[in-house]
């Protein structure tokens, strides 16, 4: 039984490190998904045709530029 406990403590730090890496990766992925969702939302808003707005075509270009900046800011 003592060897079982020593085996657990030997695995503990390795498992803790692996869990920490998994949590970091999960956090990074969640942040990337949030950024992608915001970029898509920005593009969609730029492409919406709202009759009361100026149809000059500036909104789609502005939306695309903002979405691109969002992606670049997160290294995507």
C-alpha positions in Angstrom: 0.0 0.0 0.0 2.9 2.4 0.7 4.2 1.8 -2.8 0.8 2.7 -4.2 0.9 6.1 -2.3 4.4 6.8 -3.5 3.4 6.0 -7.1 0.5 8.5 -6.8 2.8 11.3 -5.5 5.2 10.6 -8.3 2.4 10.9 -10.9 0.9 14.0 -9.1 3.2 16.7 -10.4 3.2 15.3 -13.9 -0.6 15.2 -13.9 -0.8 18.6 -12.4 1.4 20.0 -15.2 -0.6 18.2 -17.9 -3.8 19.6 -16.4 -2.4 23.1 -16.3 -1.4 22.8 -20.0 -4.9 21.5 -20.9 -6.5 24.4 -19.0 -4.2 26.9 -20.8 -5.0 25.3 -24.2 -8.7 25.3 -23.4 -8.6 29.0 -22.4 -6.7 29.9 -25.6 -9.2 28.0 -27.7 -12.2 29.7 -26.0 -10.6 33.1 -26.6 -10.0 32.2 -30.3 -13.6 31.1 -30.7 -14.9 34.3 -29.1 -12.7 36.3 -31.4 -13.9 34.4 -34.5 -17.5 34.9 -33.4 -17.0 38.6 -33.0 -15.3 38.8 -36.4 -18.2 37.0 -38.0 -20.7 39.3 -36.2 -18.8 42.3 -37.4 -18.8 41.0 -41.0 -22.5 40.3 -40.9 -23.3 43.7 -39.6 -21.2 45.2 -42.4 -23.0 43.2 -45.0 -26.6 43.9 -43.7 -28.7 45.9 -46.1 -30.6 48.4 -44.0 -32.7 50.8 -46.1 -32.2 53.8 -43.9 -28.4 53.7 -44.3 -26.3 55.1 -47.1 -25.8 52.4 -49.7 -22.4 53.6 -50.6 -20.7 50.3 -49.9 -18.6 51.7 -47.1 -20.2 49.6 -44.4 -19.1 46.2 -45.9 -15.6 47.5 -46.3 -15.6 48.9 -42.8 -16.9 45.6 -41.4 -14.3 43.6 -43.3 -11.5 45.9 -42.0 -12.7 45.7 -38.4 -13.1 41.9 -38.7 -9.6 41.6 -40.1 -8.2 43.8 -37.3 -9.9 41.6 -34.7 -8.3 38.5 -36.1 -4.9 40.1 -36.4 -5.1 41.3 -32.8 -5.5 37.7 -31.6 -2.8 36.3 -33.9 -5.4 34.5 -36.1 
